[in-house]
Amino acid sequence: MVREMVMVQVGQCGNQLGRLFWEEVLAEHSEHNKEGIFDESMSSFFRNVDTRYSDPLEVPLGDGTRPISGLRARAILVDTEDGVVSETLRGPLGELFEQSQILTDVSGAGNNWAHGHLEYGPRHEEAVREAARRATEFCDSLQCFFVLHSLGGGTGSGLGTYILGLLEDDYPGAFRFTTSVFPSEDDDVITSPYNSVLSLRELVDHADAVFGLENQQLSAMAQREDRSQNSQGKHANPSQPLGLQRAGREAAGSRDAHPAAVTRQKERARERERRLALGRRWLRTPQGLGGEPMFPILEPQQPRRSSSAGGGGGG
C-alpha cells in the first residue's frame, strides 16, 4: 500500500506555505492521537526517529503500535536566499526539519525564471538529487512528491519547475503534485507574467496534478475576514499580501478593532499556541528517570552468516 509523501518547498512563498502546512498537520495529529502512537497515518508525513544520535536513528513503523520517539518531517526545503528558511528553523517547529534536507543559497534569483531554471537548477542539481534520495530511502512505499511554490518569482517558478523535472527523471513511478500560487493581476513584479507562462509549460510536461491558488483571491479572503472581524473595516488593503494584512490587523490591536473581534483574535492565538505545544512535545526523544531513555535503543540487525563451510563464491 502506497503511503509516504515527500514535501518539496521551493522559494519564499513555498517555504512560508510549508511552514503553515506543517504547523497544521502536526496540530491535527496531536489532537487526534492522544496516545502518541506512530501509526500509518503519521508515517505518511513524518519519520519516527531516536534523536539521541547526531544523525537520528530511524525507528521503523512495525505494526503501527510503537510510541512516538521523535518526529522529523518528510520534507526538502529549497531557496536561493536563506531568510525564510532561517526564520522557519528559528521558529517553534525548527527541530522538525533535518539540516541535511535544507538547501539554500545567498543571492536569490532576481525574479527571473531563467536565472532560477538555467543557473541555480544545474548548479544545485546534485544536492537536490541527494536530498531526494535521502528522503526516499526512509520511505517504505513512496506515494508522491508534493511541490509548494509560486509562479511569480524566480526561485519558485524557475528552480521549482527544474526540480519537478528531476523528480520525474529519477522517480517516474511516484506521483508529482504541486500547489502553485499564481501572481495577482496588479503584481508589482514586472516579470511575473513571463515567469508564470514559462512555468506553466513545465508544469504541463512534468506534473501529474496542479492545485492552483490565486494570490488575488487569497487577498480578497483576507479582506472579507477583516470586514467580519472589524466593524469599521480600517485595516483591509487590497494591495497588501495576506501576511502583511494580518500583521497590520494584529498590530492595531484593541485601539481600533471592535472588542468582540479582539476577543476572538486572542482566543484563536491561544488555541494555536495550545495546539503547537501539543505537537512540539513529539520533536525530541523523551528521557526517562535518571537521564535514561524511555525507549530501547534499536540496534541495526546484523546479516546472517552462511552455515556452509565453502559457500559464498564471488559474484
C-alpha positions in Angstrom: 0.0 0.0 0.0 1.4 3.4 -1.0 1.7 5.7 1.9 4.5 8.3 2.2 4.6 11.8 0.8 7.7 13.9 0.5 7.1 17.7 0.6 9.4 19.9 -1.5 9.2 23.6 -0.5 10.8 25.9 -3.0 11.3 29.7 -2.7 10.0 32.2 -0.3 6.3 31.5 -0.9 6.7 27.8 -0.9 8.6 27.8 2.4 6.1 30.1 4.0 3.2 27.9 2.9 5.1 24.8 4.0 5.7 26.3 7.5 1.9 26.8 7.9 1.2 23.3 6.4 3.4 21.5 8.9 2.0 23.5 11.8 -1.5 22.4 10.9 -0.6 18.8 10.2 1.3 18.4 13.4 -1.5 20.1 15.4 -4.2 17.9 13.8 -2.3 14.7 14.6 -1.6 15.8 18.1 -5.4 16.5 18.6 -6.4 13.0 17.4 -3.5 10.9 18.5 -3.8 11.2 22.3 -1.8 8.1 23.0 1.3 9.2 21.0 1.4 6.2 18.7 3.3 6.2 15.4 0.9 4.6 13.0 0.4 4.6 9.2 -1.3 7.9 9.1 1.6 9.6 10.9 4.1 7.9 8.7 2.6 9.5 5.6 4.0 12.8 6.7 6.6 12.1 9.4 9.5 9.9 10.2 9.9 8.4 13.7 13.5 8.8 14.9 15.6 8.4 18.0 17.1 11.9 18.5 19.8 10.9 20.9 22.1 10.4 17.9 23.7 13.2 15.8 22.2 11.5 12.8 18.8 10.5 14.2 18.3 6.7 14.1 15.2 5.6 12.2 12.5 3.8 14.3 10.6 1.5 12.0 6.8 1.6 11.7 6.5 -2.1 12.6 2.9 -3.0 13.4 1.8 0.6 13.9 1.7 0.4 17.7 5.2 1.8 18.7 5.2 5.1 20.6 6.4 8.3 19.0 10.1 8.8 19.9 10.9 12.0 17.9 9.3 13.3 14.7 11.0 14.6 11.6 9.1 15.9 8.5 9.4 14.2 5.2 10.4 17.5 3.6 13.1 19.2 1.5 13.5 22.9 1.9 15.0 24.8 -1.0 15.6 28.5 -1.5 18.1 30.8 -3.2 18.1 33.0 -0.2 18.2 31.9 3.4 15.9 34.4 5.1 12.6 32.5 5.2 14.3 29.1 5.8 16.3 30.5 8.7 13.1 32.0 10.1 11.5 28.6 10.0 14.4 26.9 11.7 14.4 29.6 14.5 10.6 29.1 15.0 8.7 26.7 17.2 9.0 23.8 14.7 12.6 24.2 13.8 13.6 20.8 15.1 11.1 19.2 12.8 13.4 19.6 9.8 16.8 17.9 9.3 19.7 20.1 8.3 20.7 17.6 5.6 17.4 18.3 3.8 17.9 22.1 3.6 19.4 23.7 0.5 19.9 27.4 0.4 22.0 30.0 -1.4 22.5 33.7 -0.7 22.0 35.9 -3.8 18.4 35.0 -4.9 17.1 34.5 -8.4 16.1 38.2 -9.0 12.5 37.4 -10.0 13.9 35.8 -13.2 12.6 32.4 -14.3 15.7 31.8 -16.5 18.1 32.5 -13.6 16.3 30.0 -11.4 15.9 27.3 -14.0 19.1 27.6 -16.0 21.5 28.9 -13.4 20.5 27.6 -10.0 19.0 24.4 -11.3 22.1 22.9 -12.8 24.3 24.4 -10.1 22.4 22.6 -7.3 21.2 19.6 -9.2 23.4 17.0 -7.4 22.5 18.4 -4.0 18.8 18.2 -4.8 19.1 14.7 -6.1 21.0 13.7 -2.9 18.3 15.3 -0.7 15.6 13.5 -2.6 17.5 10.2 -2.4 17.9 10.5 1.3 14.2 11.4 1.8 13.0 8.4 -0.3 15.4 6.0 1.4 13.3 6.4 4.6 10.1 5.6 2.7 8.7 2.0 2.7 6.2 2.8 -0.1 6.6 6.2 -1.6 3.3 7.7 -3.0 4.2 11.1 -4.2 6.3 14.3 -4.2 4.3 17.5 -3.4 6.0 20.7 -4.6 5.0 24.0 -2.9 6.0 27.1 -4.9 4.8 30.3 -6.5 4.9 31.2 -10.2 5.6 34.9 -10.0 9.1 35.0 -8.6 12.3 33.5 -10.0 13.1 30.7 -7.5 9.7 29.1 -7.1 9.0 29.3 -10.8 12.4 28.6 -12.3 14.1 26.3 -9.8 10.8 24.8 -8.7 10.0 23.5 -12.2 13.6 22.4 -12.7 13.3 20.2 -9.6 10.0 18.9 -10.8 11.8 17.6 -14.0 14.5 16.0 -11.9 11.9 14.1 -9.8 10.2 12.8 -13.0 13.6 11.5 -14.3 14.6 9.9 -11.0 11.3 8.7 -9.7 8.9 8.1 -12.6 6.7 5.8 -10.6 5.9 8.4 -8.0 3.2 11.0 -8.5 4.2 14.6 -8.7 1.7 17.1 -7.3 2.2 20.8 -7.0 0.5 23.7 -5.1 1.3 26.6 -7.4 0.4 30.2 -6.3 -0.4 32.4 -9.3 0.5 36.1 -9.1 -2.1 38.8 -8.7 -3.2 40.9 -11.6 -1.7 44.0 -10.1 1.6 42.3 -9.0 4.4 44.8 -8.7 7.0 42.3 -10.1 7.1 43.2 -13.8 8.5 39.8 -14.8 5.8 37.7 -13.1 3.6 37.2 -16.2 6.6 35.8 -18.1 7.7 33.7 -15.1 4.2 32.2 -14.9 3.9 31.4 -18.6 7.3 29.7 -18.7 6.4 27.7 -15.6 3.1 26.6 -16.9 4.8 24.9 -19.8 7.0 22.9 -17.4 4.0 22.0 -15.2 2.2 20.6 -18.2 5.2 18.5 -19.0 6.2 17.2 -15.6 3.3 17.5 -13.1 0.6 14.9 -12.6 -1.7 17.4 -10.9 -1.5 21.1 -10.2 -3.5 22.7 -7.4 -3.6 26.4 -8.4 -4.1 29.2 -5.9 -4.7 32.8 -7.0 -2.8 35.3 -4.8 -5.5 37.9 -5.6 -8.3 35.6 -4.2 -6.3 35.0 -1.1 -6.0 38.7 -0.6 -9.8 39.0 -1.1 -10.4 36.4 1.5 -8.2 38.3 4.0 -10.3 41.5 3.3 -13.5 39.6 3.9 -12.1 38.3 7.2 -11.1 41.9 8.1 -14.6 43.1 7.5 -16.2 40.3 9.6 -13.8 41.0 12.5 -13.7 44.8 12.4 -16.9 46.7 12.3 -15.0 49.8 10.9 -13.0 47.9 8.3 -9.9 50.1 8.7 -7.2 47.6 8.1 -8.1 46.0 4.8 -5.7 47.0 2.0 -6.2 45.2 -1.3 -2.6 45.8 -2.4 -1.1 44.2 0.6 -0.2 40.5 0.7 -2.2 38.3 3.1 0.5 38.1 5.8 1.0 41.9 5.9 -2.7 42.5 6.2 -2.9 40.1 9.2 0.2 41.7 10.7 -1.3 45.1 10.4 -4.5 44.0 11.9 -2.7 42.4 14.9 -0.6 45.5 15.4 -3.7 47.7 15.5 -5.0 45.6 18.4 -7.7 47.0 20.6 -7.1 50.6 19.5 -9.4 50.5 16.5 -10.9 47.0 16.4 -14.3 46.0 17.7 -14.0 44.5 21.2 -15.6 41.2 20.1 -13.2 40.9 17.2 -10.2 41.4 19.6 -11.6 38.7 21.9 -11.9 36.3 19.0 -8.4 37.1 17.8 -6.9 36.4 21.3 -8.9 33.2 21.6 -7.5 32.0 18.2 -4.0 32.9 19.2 -4.3 30.9 22.5 -5.8 27.9 20.6 -3.0 28.0 18.1 -0.3 28.1 20.8 -2.0 25.2 22.6 -2.1 23.0 19.5 1.5 23.9 18.7 2.6 23.0 22.2 0.9 19.6 21.8 2.8 18.9 18.7 6.2 20.2 19.9 6.4 17.5 22.6 6.9 15.0 19.8 10.0 16.6 18.3 12.6 15.2 20.7 13.1 11.7 22.2 11.8 11.8 25.8 14.2 10.9 28.6 13.3 8.7 31.4 14.2 8.9 35.1 17.9 9.5 35.8 18.5 10.5 32.3 17.8 7.1 30.9 15.9 6.8 27.6 12.3 5.8 27.8 12.6 3.8 24.6 15.0 1.0 23.9 17.9 1.7 21.5 17.2 -0.1 18.3 20.4 -1.9 17.2 20.8 -2.5 13.4 20.2 -6.1 12.5 23.4 -8.0 11.6 23.3 -10.0 8.3 23.2 -13.8 8.8 26.4 -15.8 8.1 26.2 -18.7 5.8 26.4 -22.1 7.6 28.1 -23.9 4.7 31.8 -24.3 5.0 32.8 -23.3 1.5 29.8 -21.2 0.5 29.8 -17.8 -0.9 31.6 -17.7 -4.2 32.5 -14.4 -5.7 29.9 -12.8 -8.0 
